[in-house]
Structure formats: C-alpha cells, structure tokens
Amino acid sequence: MVKILSRTSLGIQPVYDIGVAKDHNFILENGLIASNCFNKSHSTAYAYVTYQTAYLKANYPVEYMAALLTASSDTQEKVERYRENCQKMGIKVEPPDINRSHKDFTPIGDRILFGFSAVRNLGEGAIDNILKAREDGEFTSLADFCSRVDLRVANRRALETLILSGAFDRTEPNRNQLIHDLDLVIAWCQKRAKEKETGQTNLFDLVGGAISPSSPATESSEFAQVPSAPAVPHFSLQEKLKLEKEHLGFYVSEHPLKSIQKSAQLLSPINLSDLENQKSRKSVSAVVIVVAFRKIMTKKGTPMAFVTLEDVSGQADGVVFPDSYESLQPDLIEGNHLILWGKTDKRDDKVQLIIEAVEPIEQVKMVMINLNPQQAMSLSSQSNLKSILQEQSGDKGSAKVPVVAIVGQGNQRQFIRLGQNYWVQNDHNTVQSLHQAGFDAYSQPLMPQT
C-alpha cells in the first residue's frame, strides 16, 4: 500500500483507467507515477479461486456439482442450468427421496441425490421436521410418514410435491395411487394423533401393540387400518413427467424427449445448447418442447410471438414473425412436442431461432424404401429413384419428410438416410409413385404408436 503524505495541485492532467507507460492517474513527486492497474492482490485472489474451482471440477466433479446445486438451491433457473451441466458431464441427478435425501444435494458415487432445499413448497421448518422424524428410522409408507411428521408444518401441498417429484417412489412407485390416497391418509393420521393425545385407542391399536417389536409384521399391523382409495393405474410417462415439471420445476426422472432422441436423429436436428455455435441465418431443425408462448402486437397491429423452447440439452428462445404467425400458432401450445425448422439469429450476444415451420412430432412420417443389393448397385434403378424423389421434393423449403433406404435383408440390412435434397413433401404421394415404378416402399411414423 502507498500512504499519501501530502497533496499538491498539478493542474489539469489526462486521466486513464489502466496505467501504462506515460498514461497514469496520479503523478507523484520526483517524476514517479502511481499506475491505476487492477489491484494485484485482488487479481491474485481471483486467480487462486479460479485454480481451486477448476481443480475441484476436474478431479471431484460429482462433489463440485453437488456443491454448486446446493449453493443455488433457492434459484430454480440456476439449479436447472447446473442440472443440465451435470447431464452433459454424465452425472445423473436423482429425484428426491424421503429416506435418503438431506437438506443439501448429496454426492453418492457417480450420482447426485436431489436436496430437499430445492423442492418447491417445502420450507425450512418442514425439512427440519422430516429429517428429525427420520432419526427414528426410515419411513416405510405414506401413512408412516404422515404419522411421524408434523402435518401442520409439512402440509398437504408439500406432501403432494414430494409424491409427484418421486420422493416416495421407493416405498410406493405408483404416484397416482398415492395422490388418490393422500387426503384419506392425512385425515386418518390426524384423527389417530388426536386419539392418542386424549388417551383414546382402539382394538386394532391394541392388537398391533401386542405384536413383538421384532416381528416383521409390526409396521403392517400398525397401519393395517389405513384407508385407501380404489386402485388406479400409474401415470403415463408423459403425464408423470409433466407433473414432475409442474411441481419440481424441471424433469428429474428423465426428459420427455429422451425416448425419441435416437429416432429423431433421422431428422438431423441440432441440440439447442449448440445454437450459439451455428452461423447466423443458418437453416436448422430441432426437436423441442414448447415451454412458454407469448403473443404480442406489432406497431402495425399484427400479431407475432416469442417462444421458449426446450430439448434434452437445455432451453432457447424463438421468435415467430407476423408473416408466419397464423399458420404456426395452432401448434405452438405449451407442452407440445414439435420438430421445427428455422434460422439462427444472433443479436447483442444473444442467439434465438426464427421459427419458419413446425410439425407435431407425433405426425412426422418417413418414407422407407427396401432395396435389394442388385437395385442398390444398378445405375438405372438409382437414376429412376433419384428422379422420383426430386419430383416429389418440389420446393426444398417445403420438403420435410425424410427418406430412408434399407439395403439388404435380415441381419444384413443397412439403413441409409438420404440427404435433405431428396426429402419429399408428401409421404403418401411419394410411396404411390415408388410403387408404380416397382420399388418396395412404405410410410412409417417417426414415433412408434403406443
């Protein structure tokens, strides 16, 4: 540190932010200068912290990411971003678990267990109450949980969030059944607690209490009278993930697009996380979920929209201009799974997609052409096939149906996706034309029908 002993006016002098030769902020006596360089001790501290975090991320990636998630547990956007980073690093973030989760995110081997602190509707008091009750042993059922925690602190809303986020999956995997049972179980536990407070009991409690504590039937006997709603089926995968997203803020079990990720590669889409690496105004396609849709009116009074999109790699912004709004708007509904085509747009260090065309992923078709080795090698067959596909392609901007050639038979088959120059506009018309030319062709949906 430099101690200023006296001050003398030197008149008006040029002042610069960074001290280099002849450019300085303070002129000292005897021709010396005091450069206004970035404080060296400050920069050294930053460099040291940078080295430490880089070392931890490289050598202890699971522990490092768990710490990041914990530090950001009160900010959903950051938790989601770090969870996406974990996915890219090959680290799975498991759903919360009433018997294993702690307040913070916990590293377990090569995985991270979700922390209670990032679960919506679960306050500090509820978390402490759950962890305190768990000290007496693991929870064996929803009824056991409700009878041991304070339901005034861990209320119904919190329990619903825990169920739908997967926290009870190890005790009862049917989340739909637990939701239907919830009100009945809460009422039963509350009534039972009041009876114990007033010294009342019932015959079944006495019978249950008479069984030896070492008996494996103790818990089942104690909760033998717990009411249950009529049996209901599991949520479908899509419904399960939708509810998980609504109550937890993001998908934890898996991403709803994961099941079609492999087949969707036939459409040669990009990941939204790679959007920044694309050249501006480049034509791209992506398989996405619509997260949010916001309609606005331009100065001319015409509608346009801003859209938030998501895929397995992350989120991105999209824009729909007035000239395409009317045709695209019916499909741009929150929760819809779409294949979209558009162009990248880079402005002010931000990248977005200009959406030009969309199609529900369930409606995407492919044209499959079976070719024996002789057809595949025949120049005349190749020429005939090429001319048919080019005729059916028409305007390249409107040709959205990919064409796949299957060469060979049985285990010797090879699947060859033809380039986008040979994609077609209408799968039905293309198959008819191919049949007339003697080719074995058929239309197939991208997503298998369930």
Stockholm file with secondary structure:
# STOCKHOLM 1.0

chainA/1-450         MVKILSRTSLGIQPVYDIGVAKDHNFILENGLIASNCFNKSHSTAYAYVTYQTAYLKANYPVEYMAALLTASSDTQEKVERYRENCQKMGIKVEPPDINRSHKDFTPIGDRILFGFSAVRNLGEGAIDNILKAREDGEFTSLADFCSRVDLRVANRRALETLILSGAFDRTEPNRNQLIHDLDLVIAWCQKRAKEKETGQTNLFDLVGGAISPSSPATESSEFAQVPSAPAVPHFSLQEKLKLEKEHLGFYVSEHPLKSIQKSAQLLSPINLSDLENQKSRKSVSAVVIVVAFRKIMTKKGTPMAFVTLEDVSGQADGVVFPDSYESLQPDLIEGNHLILWGKTDKRDDKVQLIIEAVEPIEQVKMVMINLNPQQAMSLSSQSNLKSILQEQSGDKGSAKVPVVAIVGQGNQRQFIRLGQNYWVQNDHNTVQSLHQAGFDAYSQPLMPQT
#=GR chainA/1-450 SS CCCCCCCCCCCSCCCCSSCBTTBCSEECGGGCEECCCCCHHHHHHHHHHHHHHHHHHHHCHHHHHHHHHHHTTTCHHHHHHHHHHHHHTTCEEECCCTTTCCSSCEEETTEEECCGGGSTTCCHHHHHHHHHHHTTCCCCSHHHHHHHSCTTTSCHHHHHHHHHTTTTTTTCCCHHHHHHHHHHHHHHHHHHHHHHHTTCCCHHHHHHHHSCTTSTTHHHHHTTTCCCCCCCCCCCHHHHHHHHHHHHSSCCSCCTTHHHHHHHGGGCCCCGGGGGGSCTTCEEEEEEEEEEEEEEECTTSCEEEEEEEEETTEEEEEEECHHHHHHHGGGCCTTCEEEEEEEEEEETTEEEEEEEEEEEGGGCEEEEEEECHHHHHCHHHHHHHHHHHHHHHCSGGGCCBCEEEEESSGGGCEEEECCGGGCBSCHHHHHHHHHHTTCEEEEEESSCCC
#=GC SS_cons         CCCCCCCCCCCSCCCCSSCBTTBCSEECGGGCEECCCCCHHHHHHHHHHHHHHHHHHHHCHHHHHHHHHHHTTTCHHHHHHHHHHHHHTTCEEECCCTTTCCSSCEEETTEEECCGGGSTTCCHHHHHHHHHHHTTCCCCSHHHHHHHSCTTTSCHHHHHHHHHTTTTTTTCCCHHHHHHHHHHHHHHHHHHHHHHHTTCCCHHHHHHHHSCTTSTTHHHHHTTTCCCCCCCCCCCHHHHHHHHHHHHSSCCSCCTTHHHHHHHGGGCCCCGGGGGGSCTTCEEEEEEEEEEEEEEECTTSCEEEEEEEEETTEEEEEEECHHHHHHHGGGCCTTCEEEEEEEEEEETTEEEEEEEEEEEGGGCEEEEEEECHHHHHCHHHHHHHHHHHHHHHCSGGGCCBCEEEEESSGGGCEEEECCGGGCBSCHHHHHHHHHHTTCEEEEEESSCCC
//
